[in-house]
Amino acid sequence: KIDIFINCSPLGSILKKKYKDKSPVPYKLLKSVKKTFKVFDIVYNPKTTLLMKLCKKLKLKNINGIEMNNVQAKFALKKVYSQYKKLN
């Protein structure tokens, strides 16, 4: 019944050696989700984590932390620009 998974853990990151080759969701569980399932992995270093590699193998939609930062930056710039326009 879950449509999206957001990895907010350091698993998959290079913060510590023990995290790099870890996934917060086991492959066996990912295999059982519906094809419309989406994964949002906020890790941005490395660009492609084990979780993302597993998703690619299973053809599940996924985005990484760099894309998240871009979306947030675009949203913030839009807000700042609209406030700036009100001041002038």
Secondary structure, DSSP 8 states (H G I E B T S, - for coil): ---EEEE-SSTTSSSSHHHHT--SS-HHHHHTS-TT-EEEE---SSSS-HHHHHHHHHT-EEE-HHHHHHHHHHHHHHHHHHHHHHH-
